[in-house]
Amino acid sequence: MAVSAKRLLEIPDPDRPSVTQATLNALYASFAMGLNDVEACLVAGIHKSTLYRYQNSHPEFLERKSDLKSNPIVKAKTTVYKLLDTDISTAKWYLERKAREEFGQQIDITHKVELSDEQIEARLKVLLSSNPDLIELIQDPESGEYGPDSGD
């Protein structure tokens, strides 16, 4: 839908009392392209307050607008679906996103942290102070001490 430069430069009148069929057609076409309310009003040559007043008094319009805004998504999904038969890269792309567990790219990240014995002992003391039941798991049964060398 082509919009003239003159129409885009017109300042819409927020007090315009009615929405014509031509205005509705322009709004419907705009929403079907996925334009937002401000963009659709610009194309239709109306102020956004006019749109909001109209949709408040015409709930069926609001439902139709919502449906039309889904049109680009449906169109894109249809295009992808049609390409699945002929375009291997589209098929791979689709599987990577829709079946991630099986076809998604796996990234293995390993991070190595080196701590001194003092840092390990300090962290261990903090951990044990918040969960005393862990002491039994790491405590040396003979000396009763715990630490990096206990249990060896």
Secondary structure, DSSP 8 states (H G I E B T S, - for coil): ----HHHHHS---TT-----HHHHHHHHHHHHTT--HHHHHHHHT--HHHHHHHHHH-HHHHHHHHHHHTHHHHHHHHHHHHHTTT-HHHHHHHHHHHSHHHHS------------HHHHHHHHHHHHHH-GGGHHHHS-TTT---STTTT-
